[in-house]
Amino acid sequence: MWKARVFDAVGIAYLFLIALVVVFQPDDMAMLNLGRNTLLAILGVAIGFGFSFGFNGIGLKTLGEAIFEPPHKKALAEPIPWYKTFWGIQLATLFVVTCVAGVQVTQVSLYELTDPDGFRGAKKILMSLFNPEMSILPRGVLAIVETIFIAFMATVIAVPIAFVLSFLCAKNIMGGTPFGFGVYMFLRTVLNVTRSIEPLIWAIIFTVWVGIGPFAGMLGLMLHSIASLAKQYSEFIECVEDGPIEGITATGAGPLQVVWFAVVPQIVLPYISFTIYRWDINVRMATIIGLVGGGGIGTMLIQYQGQAMWPEVGTLALLIVIAVWAMDTASAYIREAIK
């Protein structure tokens, strides 16, 4: 149960962090909130010890033990409603503590939300957005076309690379030998790191590398798409049925033949469906990438927004809405057609 112990240790570290964040969060009403903060800190430590050391001695099961309990034990265990178990109470308490801390950290304020002056300012901007300036429409159309092609090229280049990597990132394909498992772990780690960095950051890096323009935006989207698609593709591979694989293997087929004739036919439709959906995602992300010089309509948007030219911003927002709606509708029909 080492996985459960690791999970429980992460749980205690997380709750200690929550307690520290809540206690040291700047607040004008610090004295009033001192009791609440102290209570949350104590609660976090107490629940954390429950996560870390477990309660097997008195017959209670921690959240980590419940998650990583072997399937045969789960099958034999007596069904108990989650709210009557210790791990269920832990999960509910963890959620409540996180929500309370989140409200304080994000400084949720109904007073500021209903402030009349702020509302008037927001209303003024909204009214300007709903009165678009049509004189920039030709430039906007060219920019949105550029945005669509940035997304298209990023997806087209990413798909074959992600296709190959997905087999190397599938545990059921690579986990049979120590070398294969090492390759699997290495690629998974690299792709997880790559995917965790937002396309906006990659676009900034590439604008320094290749200069400001659509090429930098396309490269940023492509790199993030490779990591995301490879992960999704590999999960499809890990969910394939074993029957066809065993049948092809029984005929004496080699590893590549098994993959091509037993695995690929099972994943081709989900691959196509998710690839189309990824292009849809990339169209939306390409708009944001333009904000840092990645080309497309985002570049125009940041220029007009910086000058508080809200009618022009409204025109560009309208074009973005139309393009996203059209892409979403088209991709939905295509995904439905290939099912």
N, C-alpha and C positions, 0 to 999 in steps of 0.2 A: 504493500500500500504506500510505496514511496511517493507516488504521484499525489495521493491524498495529502500526505504530509507537506509536500511542496506547495500544493494549493492552499493548505491551511496556513503555512508560513507567509505566503503572499497575502492572504487575507488579513493576518495580523499587521503586516507592514502597511497595507492599504488603510486599515482603520486607524493606525497610529498617525499616518499622513493626514487623514481626514480630521482627526482631533487637533493636530498642530495647525492645519489651515484654518480651522474654525476659531481656535484660540487666538491666533495671531493675525486674523483678518482685521484690517483697519476699520474702526467703527466709531462714529461720533457719540454713540450711546454705549460706550464700553462698560461702564459700571452697571447699567441696566442689564446688559447681556452677559455679565461675568458669570452669573449662576448658570445660565443656559450653556455657555461655552464649557464651563467646568464639568457640567453634567454630561455633555456630549463627549468630552475627553475621557472621562471615567468609563462611560458606556462603551466607547471605542476600544479602550484597553481591555475591559472585561470580556466583550464579545471576541476580541482578538485572541485572548488566551483560550477561549473556547475553540476557536478555529485551530490554533497552533497545537494544543496538547490533547484535544479530544476528550470525550467523556465515556470511553468504552468501559472504564472501571465501574460506572454506575448504569451501564446499559444504554447510553445515549450515543447517537451517531451524528458526527459533524457534517457540515456541508460538503467538505472535500471527500469524506468517506462515502457519502451518498452518491456523489457524482462518479467516483471511480470504483464503485463497488462492482465486483465481477458479475457478469450477466447471470450465471447460474445461481448466485446468491439472491439477486434481485427476483429471479423467477420463483424461488422458494420462500421469499419473505412474505409475511402477512401484509396485505394492503392496508395502509393507514393514511387517512387524510393528512396532507402536508402540514396543515396548521396545528396538528396534534403531535408533530415530531420536533425534535430539537433543531434539526437542520432547517426545517421550514421556518421556525422562529428566528433562527440566525439569518436566513435569507430575507425575511420580512424586515427585521431590524436593520440589516445592512442597507436595504432599499430606503427605509425611512431616514436613517442617519445621512445617507448620501443626498437625499432630496433636501433635507434641512440645511446641510452644508452648501448645497448648490444654490439655494435661495439666497443665502448670505453672501457667498462668493460672487454671484452674478448681480448682487445688489438690486434684487427685484423690488420695485417701488410703485405702488398704485398711485401715490401722490404725484410723482413725476409723469406718469402715464396720462393722468387727467389734468395736468397743468394747462391752463387756458392759453398762455403765451406760446408754449411749445406746440399746442394743437393748431394755433393760428398759423405758425410758421410752416408746419407740415401741410396744412390745407393749401397754403399759397403755392407750395411746390407741386402738390398734386394737381391743382388747377392748371398750372403751366404744362405739366406733363400731358394732360388731356386736351391741350390745344397745340398739337404738333406743328412744327415749321416744315412745310412741304418742300421748300426750296432746296433742302439738302437731300431730298429723296434719291436722285440719281447716284450721288456719291454713296449714300447708305446702301442702296441695292448692290453696288459693286463690292462694298465692304462685306455685306452678308454672304455674297457668293464666294468671296475669298475665305470667309470663315468656314463655310461648308466644305470647301476643298481642303482646307487645313485639316479638318476632322477626317475627311475621306482618305487623304494620303497617310495620315497617322495610323488609321485603322488598317489600310491595305498593307502597309509595310509591317505592322505589328503582328498581323494574323499568322503568316508562315513561321515567323520566329517563335511566337508563342506556341504554335502547334507542335513544333519539334521539342521545345522546352517542356511542354506539358507531360510528355511521356517520361522525361527524366525527373520530373517532379511528382510522379505518381508512386505512392508507396508500394502498391501491389505489383508494379512493374519493376521497380528498382530495389525493393527490400529483400530480395532473395540472397544477396551476397554482401559481405562487409564493404567491398568497394562500391557496389551500387548504392547501398544505404548511405555511404559517405557522400557520394555525388548528390543523392536526393537531399540530404541535410544541408549541404553547401548551397545548392541552387535555391532551395526553399528560403534559406536565410537571406541570400542576396535579393531574391524577389520580394521578400517581406520588407526589407529595408527600402528597396526601390519604390514599392507601392506605398509605403508609409510617408514618403516625401511627396507633398502635393505637386500636381502638374505646374502650378503657379511658380513654385520654387525652381523646378526643372527649367521652366521657360526663362526665368531670370538668369540661370546659369548659362543657358544656350544663347541668350541675347548678348552676353559678354563674350562667348566663344565665337559665334558666327555673325554677330551683329543683330541690330533690331530689324524685325521684319517677320513675314509669315513662316520663313524657314525655321527660325528659332522656335516659334510657337508649335510648328508641326513636330519638331524633334522632341520638345517637352511632352507633348501629348503622346507621341509614339512610345517613348520610354515608359511612361506610366501605363499605357495600354498593354505593352508587352507583359509587364509584371501582373497586371490585373487579369488579363486573358489567360496567361499561363496558369495562374492559380485556379481560375474557374474551370478551365479545360481539364486540369489534373484532377479536380474533384469529380468531374464527370467520369474520368477514366477509373477512379477508385470505386465508383458505384456500378460498374458494369457487372453483368451476370457471369458467373464462373463456368456455366455449362459450355458455351461456345469455345471458351479458352481451353477447357479440358478436352473437348472433342478434337479441336485442331491439333493440340499437343499430342494426342494419341495417334495421330496419323504420321508422326515423326517430323512435323514441321519445326523449323528453327524459330528463335525468338522474334526475329523481324517478321516472319510469316505469320506467327501467332498474333502479333500486334496488328498487322495489316488486315488479316482475314477474320479475326475474332473480336478485336477491340474496336477498330475504326468503324465497322458497320453499326455498332451500338451507340456510337457517340456523334456520328456525323450530323444528325438532325439537331441535337442540342447545341453542337458547335455553331452551326449556321445561325440558329435562332439567337444565341447569345452574341455572336459577332455582329449581327444587325443591330441588336440592342446597344452594343458598345459604340457603334457609329453614332447612334442617337445620343448617347451620353457625351461622346466627344464633340458633337455639334454644340451642346450647351457649354461644355468646358472650354471650347475654343473661344467663346465670347469673353470669358473671364481672363483667359491667357492674354488676350489683346490689351488688357489693362496694364501689363508690364512690358509692352513693346513687342508682343508676339504676333502682331498683325491682325487683320480682320476688323470687324466692327467694334471690338472692344477698345481698340486704339482711338477711334473716333469718339467713342462714348466717354473715355476718360478725359479727352481734350475738352469736350463741351461741358462735361460735369465740372471740371476744374475752373471754368469760366462762368459757372452758374447760368449757363444758357439752357434753361429747363425745357423750353419748347422743342429745341433741337434734340435734347436727350429723350423727350417724349417720342419723337419721330423714330429714333434709333430703337427705343424700347418696343415700339409697335412692330418694327421690322423683325426684331428678335423673336417676339411672340409669334408672329406669322411663320417664321422659319422653323421654330421649335415645334409648333403645332403641326405644320406640314410634315416634318420629319417623323414626329411621333405617330401620326396617322399612317404614313406610308410604312414605317417599320412594323406597326401593329398588323397591318394587312399582310405584309410579307411573312411575318412570323406565323400568322394564322394559316397561310397558304401552304407552308412547308411542314406543318404538323402531320 
